[in-house]
Amino acid sequence: MAKGAVIGGAGGALIGGIASHSAGGAVVGGVVGAAAGAIVADATRPRHRGTRCHYSSVLNKRVCSYK
């Protein structure tokens, strides 16, 4: 979600600044773009149902398998 917020915020600030020719427009565009980017990123992230995890002593870390 953070990547989506950053990309949306940057794009929104750019578009808002160009459209309004002011710093205020860039700020508003950045805030709206960041919110929209975070929402879209969360809605489109993969959801893993049926995830099984276990600790692997060979790899010395947690290992998960997805269906």
Secondary structure as UniProt FT lines:
FT   HELIX           2..20
FT   HELIX           23..44
FT   STRAND          52..56
FT   TURN            57..60
FT   STRAND          61..65
//
